Amino acid sequence: MMKLHAKTLFCLTFIVGLLVALPAFGASGSTLEGGFKLIPALILIAMIVLFITIGFMNKAEGTSDYYAAGRSISSFGSGMAIASNWMSAASFLGMAAIMYGSGYHGLSYVVGWTGGYVLLLVLMASQVRRFGKYTATDFIGDRYYSNGMRLATAIIAICISFSYCVGQFGGIGIMFKWILGINYTWSVIIGASVVLTYTLVSGMLGVTKNQQIQYVILIIAFLIPAFVLTFKFDYFWLIPPIGYGQVVSDIVAGTTTPYISSLGHPMATVPTPEFAMPWDPATGKDFFQWMATCFALMIGTAGLPHVIQKFYVVPKPSDARWSVTWGLFFICILYWTAPLYSAFGKILSSNPEVGALAKDAIVVYTAQLGSVHPLIVGFLAAGAVAAAFSTVSGLLVAGSSAFSHDIYFGVFNPQATGEQQMRMVKLATVVMAIGVAGVSLLKLGLIAQLVAVAFSLAGCTMFPLFLVGIWWTRSNRAGGIASLTVGSTISLVVIAYFIAGKYGVSFPGKDFMNYWLNPWYFAWIAGPLAVLANVVVSLMTAPPPVEVQKHLAETVHGVK
Amino acid sequence: MEGTTNYSINFFKPRTAFLKENVRIILISITIWAVCVFGFHILMKVIEKPTPEAGYLTYEQVYPKLSAGTASAQEKAELARVYLALIGKSIALQNNSALKGGLTALTYELLPPGEKEAFKAATTALVSDHKLDLAYVQRALGVENDIVLKGMVPFAFVPMEGASLSATAPEIPGIMDKYLIHYQSFLTDSKLFGFPFHYFYSAVFLLALFNLICLVYCYVIDGVMKKHGMESENE
C-alpha cells in the first residue's frame, strides 16, 4: 500500500512539475513541420525517464516475475496492461491516418482490432490460462508435443514481432521527424537508437505494473486534445467520441464555419461524402476489402503471441476472462476517440494551401491546425512516441527472448548458462532493432497497414493452432504441422509478391494476389485454410498421445 | 479413438453438462458478434443504391451539351463550379491535370473577350508561383461569395500556353463517376447523435456491443463455473 502511495505521489509530482515548468517554453512548436520543437522533446524525455523510473521501482525479481509478474496482477490491472501493451503507434497514430486517407474503410481496422477480443475471450482466454504455460510457443510445443513446432512457432513469433515493430518504427520516425525537424531517414536512425537504449535499460523491468501507469498517461495525452477540439469548435464536447458525429455529417454535406485554422484558413469544406460512405469508389476500397480486413484483424488479434501471453499474469482463469473485458474497455476508450482526429483533420486540412500531409502524423497535425495549445500538442506527440516505445520495447524483448530461449538454448546450445542466454537476448535485440529500422526506412506502407501484416501472419499461423488445439483433442502433431505449413507458406508467398511489387518486379497473377491475398488481410482465407489443413491431416493420422488429451480434457476443460 | 474416448473434446460434440452449457454460451456470443458485424455490412451492401451528388446531376445535364457545343454560359459556369468543387475534395484531384485542364478551358470560355488574354498570361505564370488568384476569375465562375470554392481558385488551373486543353477531356467522365457517385441507403442517410447512422454503428455502437458481450459472457460463465464446481478460489 505504501508502495502504491509512493508511486501515486511520484506521478502527481511529475505531472504538476511538468505543468509548472513547461509554460516557459509555450511559444515554440507552433508550425506544422519545420524546426526543432522544444516542448515535445522535453515532454518526451520526461515521459521516458518516468517510465524507466517506475520500471525500476517495480523491478522483476525472477523469471516467473518477469514473464508473468508473479501471477499477482488483478484483472483490472492486467486489463490496463493489456490496453497499454496494445496502445502502439498503430492505435495512437495509424487508425486516424487510415480513416483520414480511406474514410469508412478505416473503420474496418477499428472494428477488427476490437472485435477480435470477443473471439479471444470466449474461445481462448481462460483455456490458455488453465493450460499453464508462460509463452505461446511453449503452449504450441506442449500441445502438439513437438520441439520442431516449438522452434517453428518461435521463428514465426519473431517474424510477427518484427513486422509489428516495422510499423512502430515508422511511427517513431515520423514523430521524431516532427519533433526534431530533421528528415525521415535520420529520424528513424535516431529513434531506433533511442528505443534500443530504452529497451536495453527497461526490458528486464517490471513490465506489467509499468504498463498500468503508462496506460493512464497515454490515454490522458490522447483525450485532452479531443476535448479541446470539440469545445473550441463548438461541438458537443462533454463526450468527444459522440460530439464529433456532427463533424462527420458536416464533412459529408459540406460546411462553412466561422472558425479558422492555425494556418489562417477557414474551417470549411466542399461536400465530401466519400469520407463517410461505405466502400466508396473514391477511396479505392470495396466491400470485400472491408470485410476481409475486418475478419483478418479479428483472428489476428486473437492469435498475437504477446497478447495471449498476458493471460498468464493473472492468478485465476476467471481473472484471465475479466482481464480481457477490462482490457477491451480501456482499449475502446482510445478507439472511440481516434476517428475524431481523422474527422477534424479532414475539415481543418481541406484548404489546398495546406498541401499533402503525412497521414501517419494527422493526429498531431489536427491538434496543431486546431490551434490546440503547444503544450498539449507536445504532450500528444510525446504520448505517440511513448506508446510506440512501450510496444516496441515489449516486442523486441519478446522476439529476442524467443530467439535466446527457444532457438539458441532450445536447439543450438542446451548447455548455455543464464549469462550466455542473457547475452544472446541483448545481441538479438540489437540485431532485430537494426533489421526493423532498415525495413522501416523503405516506407512500405502506412503504420496501420504494416502492423496489419503482423495480424494476418498471426491470424493464419498462431490462431488456427490455438483454436483447434484447445477445442479438439483429436488434433495431433501432423495436423499442427500441416496447419502451420499452410499458414506460413501463404504468408511467404504473399510477402514475396508484396516485396517484389514494391521493387517493380512483376510475378504472374500479381493483380489476383494484390486483391484477394493482399498483405494487409490475407488471413481472411489463409486462417480458415490452416484450420482445415489441421482437421484433415489430423483425421488421416494417429490420434495424439493420451496424456496430451488427458491434460486438455481434465486441466483445460474440467472434464473429470 | 481406442482408449482416448474419455478424454475426447470436440467443440461441436460437447459431452459433459458443463461443456454443453459452455459451448452454448460461446455460440450465442459468436452469433451475436458475427451478425452484428458482418450481417450489418452485408445488409448495407444489399440495400445500397448508387446515389449521385448534386454536382453529378449538373454534370449529366450540361456535359453532353458542352460536347455538342450547345451549352449556355450559365450552364458552363455551373459545370465549372462542379469541377472546382471536385478539385477541393482531395489532394489527388488537386493534382489531376485532366480535371484542372478542363476547368482552365471552361473558365477561358466563360471570360469576356477582354480578359481572356490576361487569363492566359496569368496561367502561364503558374509555372513559377503555382497560384492564380484573380477577382475576375472568381466573378466569371460565380464564386466570389462562396468562401469554400473561392479558396480553391488559386489552385485550380494549369498553364494554357502550348497546351491542348479541353473542357471535355476523355478522363473527365471517369472522374465524375468515381468521385460524385456514392453508395447510400437509409442506413447511411439517417442520423443518430449527429452521425450518419452507419458510421455511428461501426465507430461507436459495435465497440460498445463488444464490451457488452464480454461483460455478459464473464458474468454468465462465472455462474456456470460455480454451478458445476469448477475454478475454485484456490485454482
Interface residues (C-beta under 8 A of the other chain):
Chain A: Y104 L107 V110 V111 T114 G115 Y117 V118 L119 L121 V122 L123 S126 F236 P241 I242 G243 G245 Q246 V248 S249 V252 G254 T256 H265 P266 A268 T269 V270 P271 T272 P273 E274 A276 M277 P278 W279 D280 P281 A282 F287 W290 M291 C294 F295 K316 P317 S318 R321 W322 V324 T325 L328 F329 C332 Y335 W336 P339 S350 N351 P352 E353 G355 A356 W471 W472 T473 R474 P543 V546 Q549 K550 L552 A553 E554 V556 H557 G558 V559
Chain B: M1 G3 T4 N6 Y7 S8 I9 N10 F11 R15 T16 F18 L19 I25 I26 S29 I30 W33 V37 F38 H41 M44 K45 E48 E53 A54 G55 A85 I87 G88 K89 S90 I91 Q94 I147 V148 L149 G151 M152 P154 F155 D177 K178 Y179 I181 H182 Y183 Q184 T188 K191 L192 F193 G194 F195 P196 H198 Y199 F200 S202 A203 V204 L206 L207 A208 F210 N211 I213 C214 L215 Y217 C218 I221 D222 M225 H228 M230 E231 E233 E235
